[in-house]
Amino acid sequence: MKEKIIEVLDKMRPYMNSHGGDLEFIDYQDKVVYINLSGVCGTCPHQNETLQNGLLRALQAEIPEVENLINVEL
């Protein structure tokens, strides 16, 4: 499961990079994906929108088992 999640997130990486940000997969537990947003995305006021309307939807489109996506600040 983790490999498939990373594969989907890697598809989103160029979009994040084009805005000066990046993401890192941290873990997957109990149907929740944990990532770390970095660069501009890590401090963006629209971070929740990116997480819920962009990244989570993309994950759920390919992996319906994923129920939530949480940004973990490192």
DOSEDO-456278 format. One record per residue: residue in one letter; x, y, z of N, C-alpha, C in turn. Coordinates in steps of 0.02 Angstrom, whole numbers, padded with zeros to 5 digits, always signed. Layout:
<atoms>
AXYZXYZXYZ;...
</atoms>
This chain:
<atoms>
M+00041-00060+00000+00000+00000+00000+00044+00063+00000;K+00096+00063+00041+00138+00122+00046+00171+00139-00021;E+00191+00088-00058+00223+00099-00123+00174+00132-00171;K+00112+00110-00169+00061+00138-00214+00046+00211-00195;I+00044+00226-00130+00033+00294-00107+00089+00339-00131;I+00151+00316-00122+00209+00355-00144+00206+00367-00219;E+00185+00317-00256+00179+00323-00329+00130+00379-00348;V+00073+00380-00315+00023+00432-00329+00049+00501-00308;L+00080+00505-00249+00107+00570-00226+00162+00594-00273;D+00202+00549-00300+00254+00569-00346+00226+00600-00410;K+00166+00580-00429+00132+00610-00487+00114+00683-00472;M+00101+00699-00409+00082+00766-00389+00143+00811-00376;R+00201+00781-00367+00262+00818-00350+00280+00873-00399;P+00276+00862-00465+00292+00917-00512+00248+00978-00503;Y+00184+00967-00488+00139+01023-00475+00162+01062-00413;M+00179+01025-00360+00202+01057-00298+00267+01095-00311;N+00313+01063-00348+00377+01094-00363+00370+01157-00404;S+00320+01158-00449+00310+01217-00492+00289+01278-00452;H+00265+01267-00391+00244+01322-00347+00296+01337-00293;G+00354+01304-00297+00406+01315-00248+00400+01272-00186;G+00360+01220-00190+00351+01176-00132+00370+01104-00148;D+00359+01062-00100+00373+00991-00108+00334+00953-00055;L+00334+00887-00060+00301+00845-00011+00342+00783+00000;E+00335+00756+00060+00371+00696+00078+00322+00648+00112;F+00320+00587+00089+00280+00536+00121+00311+00519+00189;I+00270+00517+00241+00294+00500+00308+00270+00430+00328;D+00204+00418+00323+00179+00353+00345+00107+00343+00321;Y+00084+00282+00327+00014+00264+00314-00008+00218+00370;Q-00059+00240+00408-00085+00200+00464-00160+00209+00469;D-00196+00155+00478-00268+00158+00490-00305+00201+00439;K-00289+00191+00376-00321+00225+00319-00305+00300+00315;V-00254+00322+00351-00233+00392+00351-00162+00397+00324;V-00152+00443+00276-00086+00456+00247-00057+00517+00282;Y+00005+00510+00304+00041+00566+00336+00097+00589+00290;I+00097+00653+00275+00148+00682+00233+00177+00744+00267;N+00230+00770+00239+00258+00833+00262+00263+00879+00201;L+00228+00935+00204+00234+00985+00152+00293+01030+00169;S+00334+01045+00119+00392+01087+00132+00397+01142+00079;G+00447+01184+00087+00454+01241+00043+00397+01289+00053;V+00377+01322+00000+00322+01370+00003+00257+01337+00026;C+00246+01275+00007+00185+01240+00025+00180+01228+00101;G+00237+01223+00134+00237+01211+00206+00211+01268+00247;T+00213+01329+00219+00190+01388+00255+00133+01424+00220;C+00106+01394+00169+00053+01426+00129-00012+01429+00169;P-00047+01487+00165-00111+01492+00200-00166+01448+00169;H-00153+01423+00108-00202+01379+00074-00183+01306+00080;Q-00142+01290+00129-00117+01222+00139-00173+01171+00147;N-00224+01186+00186-00279+01139+00197-00317+01125+00132;E-00325+01177+00092-00359+01169+00027-00318+01122-00018;T-00253+01132-00019-00209+01089-00059-00213+01017-00035;L-00212+01008+00030-00216+00941+00058-00282+00907+00042;Q-00338+00939+00056-00403+00908+00049-00429+00906-00022;N-00423+00961-00059-00452+00965-00126-00405+00943-00181;G-00341+00939-00166-00293+00918-00217-00265+00850-00203;L-00223+00846-00153-00187+00784-00139-00232+00727-00116;L-00278+00741-00070-00322+00688-00045-00367+00661-00101;R-00394+00706-00140-00438+00683-00196-00399+00641-00246;A-00337+00661-00260-00296+00622-00307-00281+00553-00278;L-00266+00550-00214-00254+00486-00182-00316+00442-00183;Q-00373+00470-00164-00435+00431-00161-00458+00408-00230;A-00442+00445-00281-00461+00424-00349-00426+00359-00369;E-00365+00350-00344-00328+00289-00361-00326+00238-00305;I-00336+00261-00243-00334+00217-00185-00393+00233-00140;P-00452+00205-00154-00512+00222-00117-00508+00207-00042;E-00462+00164-00021-00456+00147+00049-00431+00205+00092;V-00399+00254+00061-00373+00312+00097-00431+00355+00119;E-00435+00369+00184-00490+00409+00211-00469+00480+00228;N-00405+00491+00243-00384+00558+00263-00311+00568+00247;L-00290+00631+00245-00222+00651+00231-00203+00705+00282;I-00149+00695+00317-00129+00742+00369-00058+00765+00357;N-00048+00831+00361+00019+00860+00357+00052+00857+00425;V+00110+00828+00428+00149+00823+00489+00206+00873+00483;E+00208+00921+00528+00261+00970+00526+00322+00941+00561;L+00378+00939+00525+00439+00912+00554+00484+00966+00581;
</atoms>
